[in-house]
Amino acid sequence: MERVQVAQGSPIPTTALWIDLYKPTNEEREKAEKLIGARIPTAQEMSQIETSERLYEEAGALVMTMVMPMAVREPDLRISSLTFVLNARRLATVRYGESASVAMSTKRAQVDTTVPHTGPGAMFLLLDAIIDRAADEVEKASAEFDAMSLTVFEGRISVRKSQDYKDAIRAIGHVGLKVARMHDVCATMSRLLLFLSLHRKTIAMTQEQQAACKSLGRDINSIREHADSLDNKLNFLLDATVGLVTLEQNQIIKIFSVLAVIFLPPTLIASIYGMNFAGMPELHWAYGYPFSIAVMVLSVLLTFLFFRWRKLL
């Protein structure tokens, strides 16, 4: 199978089966349009979110745009989207970001001789690679979740370091962004496969490709279910982490509250003996000062023992 990545100033071979347009200029896009016989959308058009702008038929070709399982650092739809322009003979792909799925499917096309040399054959090869990549990303996110669960619930976070909690919440958020991206990928892929199956006659899909379309749909549903389950577990882990932070803060406030109550009786005693009324019996008593100190210490001790007895400390 011949895949051609269009370069500025160079012609496209008429035998090209798969035309890969990476950050194409207007000139490169026009060359591909002449060969495939259909208009290729621009980057601005690829970023549209309406289904009618992402999935439509034009001049005997199907134009389909989906979200790719790319890194979270590239959330821009103009970068993370991939557009297929497909007819019965050729496939043109338009992308503005690096894609591991494209590189993976290219390597497979070079060694797999069973891939049909048609536009749908090239597309199903790429779709299979994209779904494999999406599954790998969900598995990686699941492994990161397991590691974070051990960190949170096995006591590997220091209660004396607030930075540990901040790092844990950031890590959970990072995994959550990956899962959210997988939801977008699965949603757009499901709509694309449905649109593809409804227009199978336009691109002359074979029986094997129709069966592959159904199989890919089942794979997407399983990935989505796994992502939904992981999303629920992430919410639980985030609530648990925030709950641990709240418990730690409550413990600190509790200590200050108990200390304030413990030192309340001696403060009251000191206030009484600090009034300096002439009629106070202990004012001229030689042991009045050590007596008042002893009473203060005794009040602290009794209050402390009371809190220990009630298991408040």
Buried (B, 14 or more C-beta within 10 A) or exposed (E): BEBBBBEEEEEBEEEBBBBBBBEBEEEBBEBBBEBBBBBBBBBEBBBBEEEEBBBBBBEEBBBBBBBBBBBBEBBEBBBBBBBBBBBBBBBBBBBBBEBBBBEBBBEBBEEEEEBBBBBBBBBBBBBBBBBBBBBEBBEEBBEBBEEBBEBBEEEEBEBEEEEBBEBBBEBBEEBBBBBBBBBBBBBBBBBBBEBBBEBBEBBEBBEEBBEBBEBBBEBBEBBBEBBBEBBEBBEEBBEBBBEBBEEBEEEEEEEEEBEEBBBEBBEEBBEEBEEEEEEEEEEEEEEBEEEBBEBBEEBBEEBBEEEEEEEEB
